[in-house]
């Protein structure tokens, strides 16, 4: 009979950062174990539960017994099973006994061709198995494969030693209302669990697997599903907003949801004087150290109130509120102290100390690296028409905040604090902005530097890292990228593409390589880094919605500047939609192959040697469209340039139908190759459209 199955492990408090993964893995392990053993229907639905003190899964439509199976077993090749007289051999008797059919006769077996030889087969019906044995195996597999961050060993009251993430106190295994007989972690399954440690009466008895979620909520004061609990927290926080904004990053919501079973939100306050400290410091200490939710006004300015998520519902929460306010006060005081102390020394005064900070033993100190980034930032500033002096100053001070007390306490604030301190020191606004902007973009979708100075320093910082680390042989391998070179490459590409910077990639890499002149540990990685950048560019452009062939048509040309690459792709996309595109793309591919095989470089076209009507017509058609194509290309109208080329389709098709390119007459052959070379140049001015025929 199909019924809902419930399996729960009731434990001591589980590690909060691992809870969600443990819950998902436990549920997946049970589900997969039963599915592989044929206990689930096609429309069985699994629900995962995970709270600080339990891992559980509920699965609908679970069979009590797996279905009988029709099995066709290969026994032995006929040549082995029978002797020369056609009698059964000893190997056959041995094989039948091993299969559990010692009394079978040769006449009971099916004789059929198996590949090139004949073999004996036996078909039979294997009866289904009961749920208990299969669930026992599925549970053991699920437990063994849990992503436990650190295994704990503990003793059961009977003296047996158990290895698990935390001590387990009880197991529920219910199929409908029936207890499934199984044992794990030194415990036998039952139907009882424990509710909330303080808000419930204690033991909660689950009479039916379908009652689990309801019974825990109503009797146990436990919201067992982690996503449901997370949404409860989100809604409770929003209800307390009162027109303000609640800062609730998903990572914080995840962690808090893993700390409570019955979430309740309370409002707390701190002294207004702390608002003189940069709000990023206060927000970070509340979120990181205390798991509190900061509150800002509609403009994003921090309020002196914050919200906490408690695991205890009470009508008199004063002691909870006062306790949390008392706990956060020293943290905010520390932040204020660090800020005031840091302001006593300028960023420029800290620069000599960077010589004591090792960047990499093969690349020197942070002071040496700062000088390299300064040089490169100045060079880039010239290329993008930014202020060279500001770019060099911004690069010089960009890492100075690493030596401040605040960043020492909160490394996540590097750059942010540099901007605050640079403003306090009276530095130019763009120099101050560069302290934080040079880290951008920090992740996919992050904002790009807003200022020209920040852009120059950000490009210089990322290029210096990419080229320097690669040059000492520490390029990414497989999924290992300890220096985040992929992220740096993506950041460089985003700035070049989205800011439409007309800068030569070769020039950028050349300037970066020049920084390491004289370093015996460094080997010029320009060619490898350029290919690495193009590979990242391909992925980045595909994420924008362009097809692989469209991307390849543009990137295969190894564009040295990326300022108009999106426009080129849009042009290719528009061209690909034209009815003429397939024919021209195929023709271009054919031309490319012909020119590759040709000896030497084709010369100029001699019109007097164009003998066939088709080649004369193609030459004329090319001459007719070339001015329009060149004009559109020069104006950046890549779509117009490609669409104009569509007029050549008939002429190109006729040429390949009527003209023999590799004529015996060498002069004719070279002239036709020159015609194709000229056509190839026109067709590939915007992109290599032959890639559309790939």
Helices and strands as residue ranges (DSSP letters): E 3-11, H 16-36, E 46-51, E 54-62, E 69-77, H 78-81, H 90-99, G 106-108, E 110-114, E 117-126, H 131-144, E 152-155, E 161-164, E 168-175, E 178-179, E 183-184, E 187-190, E 192-194, E 203-205, G 209-211, H 212-218, H 226-239, E 245-246, H 250-257, E 264-269, G 272-276, H 279-290, E 293-296, E 302-310, H 318-342, H 347-350, G 351-356, E 358-360, E 364-365, H 366-383, H 388-397, G 400-403, H 405-409, G 411-413, H 416-424, H 429-437, H 452-471, H 485-498, H 505-514, H 526-543, H 548-555, H 565-576, H 581-597, G 607-609, H 613-634, H 638-645, G 646-648, H 649-658, H 666-683, G 689-693
